[in-house]
């Protein structure tokens, strides 16, 4: 059993222990609470001393492309966009993730224990995201939910990619139409499957279609849809299609979310903002504001924050949350935006994002307040195993 004791523990589940303990065994949190309740360690127990240190859940990056866009590589490591077909829902992130990318090690050293990673935004329907831990010998050991989400994209990226190829979509209208067309085809495909199951003697089974099969969980709301949308009109289009097809959909990037925060609040949609530490590198980012997350919070919309690695390196995820806090996002929301809120938005909060009995034993020891200048990650634990440690911790 692993025992952490005498730590300042921020659980993200409502409790804060200024002098607390946590026990973990078989990859799960067993107990957590004040030091007065801490069990005495046995001879075989591993003890972490947390005195003077802050402990938080392992950080969760709600949207990135870690492993599919190789660090320091060009075409050889670029596996995030299959820009030969605008509709590729059948592509799986796990088949393109390079688990040995050095950025995974940097993520661990920065306290990022879970990443939700997958295809880029070149295509109208880009493919399937996966949720994985940041350590493992292969991606198969790292992944714990795949698919985790379906990626779709609005706005500049799909239209610019395919305009250069002189094919559709070259307008926002065509992007929306192409998305609708494929969702309708998937709905019809599902109806044919249902008819066949009900009466195989009277109905033909439709020919297997890998793309449409991949969209069926989307229509059933078993799979959340990550909708890349920066501009306010693209956000509105995403909300429109969400309503038309009754999708479980989140707005990703949401750069102009602050301009329509009331609409987002009324819709009840979940939001992931970012990347926050970039320049306004393209026209649809012209209204990018670091205060976006704070303005959304003021309207009652509580966002997660992404790194969008490699746009912002994954190791700067916590810095992104700190910068949002510097522009008005409450400290508690900033902490939650890269822990439990990120997990909730990605539909993985039953395993990660907070420190609670029964959840994965993923947590981080910081040398001081996580947002303080000079604070370092002293120790990172994933599923009860110390995967990063500065020498003076042990």
C-alpha positions in Angstrom: 0.0 0.0 0.0 1.1 3.5 -0.8 0.6 6.1 2.0 0.8 9.8 1.5 0.8 11.7 4.8 1.0 15.3 6.2 0.1 16.8 2.8 -2.1 19.8 1.9 -4.7 17.9 -0.1 -7.1 19.6 -2.5 -9.4 16.8 -3.6 -11.6 18.6 -6.1 -14.4 16.7 -4.6 -15.4 19.4 -2.0 -12.8 18.6 0.7 -9.5 20.3 1.4 -7.2 18.8 4.1 -4.4 21.1 5.2 -2.8 18.2 7.0 -4.1 15.1 5.3 -3.4 11.6 4.2 -4.2 9.4 1.2 -3.8 5.6 0.8 -3.7 3.7 -2.4 -3.6 0.1 -3.4 -4.0 -1.9 -6.6 -4.1 1.4 -8.6 -7.0 2.8 -6.7 -7.5 5.3 -3.9 -8.5 3.4 -0.7 -9.0 6.3 1.7 -8.4 10.0 2.1 -8.9 12.3 5.0 -7.3 14.2 7.9 -4.0 13.0 9.4 -5.8 12.0 12.6 -7.3 9.1 10.7 -4.1 8.1 8.9 -3.2 4.4 9.4 0.2 3.4 10.7 2.4 2.2 7.9 3.3 -1.5 7.8 6.7 -2.8 6.9 5.7 -3.4 3.3 4.0 0.0 2.8 5.5 2.8 0.7 5.4 6.2 2.5 5.4 9.6 0.8 6.0 12.5 3.1 3.9 15.5 1.9 4.8 18.1 4.6 4.9 21.5 3.1 3.6 20.3 -0.2 0.3 20.6 -2.1 -1.4 17.5 -3.4 -3.9 17.7 -6.3 -5.5 15.1 -8.6 -3.3 14.3 -11.6 -3.9 17.0 -14.3 -6.3 16.1 -17.1 -5.8 17.7 -20.6 -9.3 17.7 -22.1 -8.1 18.3 -25.7 -4.7 17.8 -27.3 -3.0 16.0 -30.1 -0.2 14.4 -28.0 1.4 11.5 -29.8 -0.3 12.1 -33.2 1.8 15.1 -34.0 5.4 14.1 -33.2 7.6 16.4 -31.2 10.3 18.0 -33.3 9.3 16.2 -36.5 7.7 17.2 -39.8 5.8 14.9 -42.1 7.3 11.8 -40.5 5.6 12.4 -37.2 2.5 14.1 -38.6 -0.3 11.6 -38.1 -3.1 13.8 -36.9 -4.9 14.7 -40.1 -5.9 12.3 -42.9 -6.4 15.3 -45.3 -7.4 13.2 -48.3 -11.0 12.7 -47.3 -13.1 15.2 -45.4 -15.2 12.5 -43.7 -13.1 10.0 -41.7 -15.1 9.0 -38.5 -13.6 5.5 -38.6 -10.1 6.6 -37.9 -8.9 5.8 -34.4 -6.4 7.9 -32.5 -4.8 4.8 -30.9 -3.5 3.7 -34.3 -1.6 6.9 -34.8 -0.3 7.7 -31.3 3.5 7.4 -30.8 3.6 6.4 -27.2 7.4 7.0 -27.0 7.1 10.7 -28.0 9.2 12.6 -25.4 6.3 14.9 -24.7 4.7 12.2 -22.7 7.6 12.2 -20.3 7.4 16.0 -20.1 3.7 15.7 -19.4 4.4 13.4 -16.5 7.1 15.7 -15.1 4.5 18.5 -15.3 1.9 16.5 -13.4 -0.3 15.7 -16.4 -1.5 12.1 -15.8 -4.4 11.9 -18.3 -4.7 13.2 -21.9 -7.6 13.1 -24.2 -5.9 13.1 -27.6 -6.8 12.5 -31.2 -7.2 13.8 -34.7 -6.8 17.4 -35.8 -9.3 19.7 -37.5 -8.5 19.4 -41.2 -11.6 17.2 -41.8 -15.3 17.8 -41.2 -15.4 14.5 -39.3 -11.8 13.8 -38.2 -12.1 10.5 -36.2 -12.0 9.1 -32.7 -10.2 10.6 -29.7 -8.9 8.4 -26.9 -8.3 8.9 -23.2 -5.0 7.6 -21.9 -2.6 7.8 -19.1 0.8 9.4 -19.8 2.9 6.3 -19.0 3.1 2.9 -20.5 5.2 0.6 -22.7 2.6 0.8 -25.5 -0.5 2.9 -26.3 -2.5 -0.2 -25.5 -1.2 -0.1 -21.9 -1.9 3.6 -21.6 -5.4 3.9 -23.1 -8.4 3.5 -20.8 -11.2 4.7 -22.9 -11.3 4.4 -26.7 -13.1 5.8 -28.4 -13.5 8.6 -25.9 -15.0 11.2 -28.4 -15.7 11.9 -32.1 -14.0 14.9 -33.5 -15.8 17.2 -35.9 -14.6 20.7 -37.1 -16.2 23.9 -38.3 -14.8 27.1 -39.6 -11.5 27.9 -41.2 -9.6 24.6 -41.1 -11.7 22.2 -43.2 -12.6 24.9 -45.8 -9.0 26.0 -46.2 -7.6 22.5 -46.5 -10.1 21.4 -49.1 -10.2 24.7 -51.0 -6.5 24.2 -51.8 -7.5 20.8 -53.2 -10.3 22.3 -55.2 -12.9 20.1 -53.6 -15.7 20.4 -51.1 -16.0 21.7 -48.5 -14.7 25.1 -49.5 -17.4 27.1 -47.5 -18.9 26.9 -44.1 -22.2 26.0 -45.7 -20.7 22.9 -47.3 -19.0 21.9 -44.0 -22.4 21.9 -42.2 -24.1 20.2 -45.1 -21.5 17.4 -45.3 -21.8 16.8 -41.6 -25.6 16.6 -41.8 -25.5 14.3 -44.8 -23.3 11.8 -43.0 -25.3 11.9 -39.8 -28.5 11.3 -41.9 -26.8 8.4 -43.7 -25.8 6.9 -40.3 -29.4 7.3 -39.1 -30.7 5.5 -42.1 -28.1 2.8 -41.8 -29.2 2.3 -38.1 -32.8 2.0 -39.2 -31.9 -0.6 -41.8 -30.0 -2.6 -39.2 -33.0 -2.4 -36.8 -35.4 -3.5 -39.5 -33.1 -6.5 -40.3 -32.8 -7.5 -36.6 -36.6 -7.3 -36.2 -37.4 -9.4 -39.2 -34.4 -10.9 -41.1 -36.7 -12.8 -43.4 -38.4 -9.6 -44.8 -35.5 -7.2 -44.6 -32.0 -7.2 -46.1 -29.0 -6.5 -43.9 -27.2 -3.4 -45.1 -23.7 -3.9 -46.4 -21.1 -3.2 -43.7 -20.0 0.5 -43.8 -17.1 1.2 -41.4 -17.7 5.0 -41.5 -21.4 4.7 -40.7 -20.7 2.1 -38.0 -18.4 4.6 -36.3 -21.1 7.2 -36.3 -23.8 5.0 -34.7 -22.5 5.6 -31.1 -22.7 9.4 -31.8 -26.4 9.1 -32.8 -27.1 7.0 -29.7 -25.4 9.6 -27.5 -23.0 6.9 -26.3 -20.1 9.0 -27.6 -19.5 12.7 -27.0 -18.8 14.9 -30.0 -15.9 17.3 -29.8 -16.8 20.2 -32.1 -13.9 22.4 -33.1 -15.4 25.9 -33.3 -13.6 29.2 -32.8 -15.9 31.9 -34.2 -19.3 32.8 -32.8 -21.1 31.8 -36.0 -19.4 28.4 -36.0 -20.3 27.9 -32.4 -23.9 28.7 -33.3 -23.8 26.1 -36.2 -22.5 23.5 -33.9 -25.3 24.2 -31.4 -27.8 24.1 -34.3 -26.7 20.6 -35.5 -26.5 19.4 -31.9 -30.2 20.2 -31.5 -31.1 18.8 -34.9 -29.6 15.4 -34.2 -29.9 15.4 -30.4 -26.1 15.0 -29.9 -24.0 14.9 -26.8 -21.7 17.7 -28.0 -19.0 19.9 -26.5 -17.7 23.1 -27.9 -13.9 22.9 -28.3 -11.7 26.1 -28.4 -14.7 28.3 -28.1 -12.5 31.4 -28.8 -15.5 33.8 -29.2 -17.4 32.1 -26.4 -17.2 35.3 -24.4 -19.2 37.1 -27.1 -22.2 34.7 -26.7 -21.8 33.4 -23.1 -25.5 33.8 -22.5 -26.3 31.6 -25.5 -23.9 28.9 -24.3 -25.4 29.1 -20.8 -28.9 28.6 -22.2 -27.8 25.7 -24.3 -26.3 23.8 -21.4 -23.4 22.7 -23.6 -20.0 21.9 -22.1 -17.1 24.0 -23.2 -13.3 23.5 -23.5 -11.3 26.7 -24.0 -7.9 27.1 -25.4 -5.1 27.1 -26.4 -4.5 30.2 -24.3 -0.8 30.9 -24.7 -0.7 31.5 -28.5 -0.8 34.5 -30.8 -3.7 35.3 -33.1 -2.3 33.3 -35.9 -5.3 33.2 -38.2 -8.4 35.3 -38.9 -10.8 33.4 -36.7 -8.6 34.0 -33.7 -8.8 37.8 -34.0 -11.2 38.1 -31.0 -9.1 35.7 -28.8 -9.0 37.0 -25.2 -7.3 35.5 -22.2 -10.3 36.6 -20.2 -12.5 34.2 -22.1 -12.7 31.6 -19.4 -13.4 34.2 -16.7 -16.2 35.8 -18.8 -17.8 32.4 -19.4 -17.6 31.6 -15.6 -19.4 34.9 -14.9 -22.2 33.8 -17.1 -22.5 30.4 -15.4 -20.5 28.4 -17.9 -17.7 26.5 -16.2 -15.1 25.6 -18.8 -12.3 23.1 -19.0 -9.0 24.3 -20.3 -6.9 22.5 -23.0 -3.3 22.7 -24.1 -4.1 21.7 -27.7 -0.6 20.3 -27.7 1.5 20.9 -29.7 0.0 24.4 -30.2 0.9 24.9 -26.5 3.2 22.2 -25.1 1.3 19.8 -22.8 3.8 20.7 -20.0 2.2 24.2 -19.9 -1.3 23.0 -19.1 -1.3 24.2 -15.5 0.3 27.5 -16.6 -2.6 27.9 -19.0 -5.0 27.6 -16.1 -2.9 30.0 -14.0 -3.0 32.6 -16.7 -6.8 32.3 -17.0 -6.9 32.9 -13.3 -4.7 36.0 -13.7 -7.4 37.4 -16.0 -10.3 36.8 -13.6 -11.1 33.1 -13.6 -11.6 32.1 -9.9 -8.8 30.0 -8.5 -11.1 27.1 -7.8 -12.5 27.1 -11.3 -9.0 27.3 -12.7 -7.9 24.2 -10.6 -11.1 22.4 -11.7 -10.6 23.3 -15.4 -7.6 21.0 -15.6 -8.8 18.3 -13.2 -12.4 17.4 -12.4 -14.1 19.7 -14.9 -11.8 18.5 -17.7 -12.7 14.9 -16.8 -16.5 15.7 -16.7 -16.4 17.3 -20.1 -14.7 14.3 -21.5 -17.0 11.9 -19.8 -14.2 10.1 -17.8 -14.8 11.6 -14.3 -15.8 8.2 -13.0 -12.0 7.4 -13.1 -10.0 10.6 -12.9 -10.2 14.2 -12.1 -10.7 14.2 -8.3 -9.3 12.4 -5.3 -12.0 10.1 -4.0 -12.1 6.5 -2.7 -12.4 4.1 -5.6 -11.0 6.4 -8.2 -7.7 5.9 -10.0 -4.8 6.8 -7.7 -3.5 9.6 -9.9 -2.1 12.6 -8.0 0.6 15.2 -7.9 2.8 16.6 -5.2 3.7 20.3 -5.8 6.5 22.0 -3.8 4.1 24.9 -3.0 0.9 26.5 -4.2 0.4 25.2 -7.8 0.1 28.7 -9.3 3.0 30.2 -7.4 6.1 31.3 -9.3 8.8 28.8 -8.7 6.6 25.9 -7.6 7.8 22.6 -9.0 6.3 19.2 -9.4 8.0 17.1 -6.7 6.3 13.8 -7.5 3.7 12.3 -9.9 1.8 9.2 -9.1 -0.3 7.3 -11.7 -2.5 4.4 -10.5 -0.6 4.2 -7.2 2.8 4.0 -8.8 5.4 6.8 -8.5 6.3 7.6 -12.1 8.2 10.8 -11.6 10.1 12.0 -8.5 12.7 14.7 -7.7 15.4 13.1 -5.5 14.7 15.2 -2.4 11.1 13.9 -2.2 11.8 10.3 -1.2 
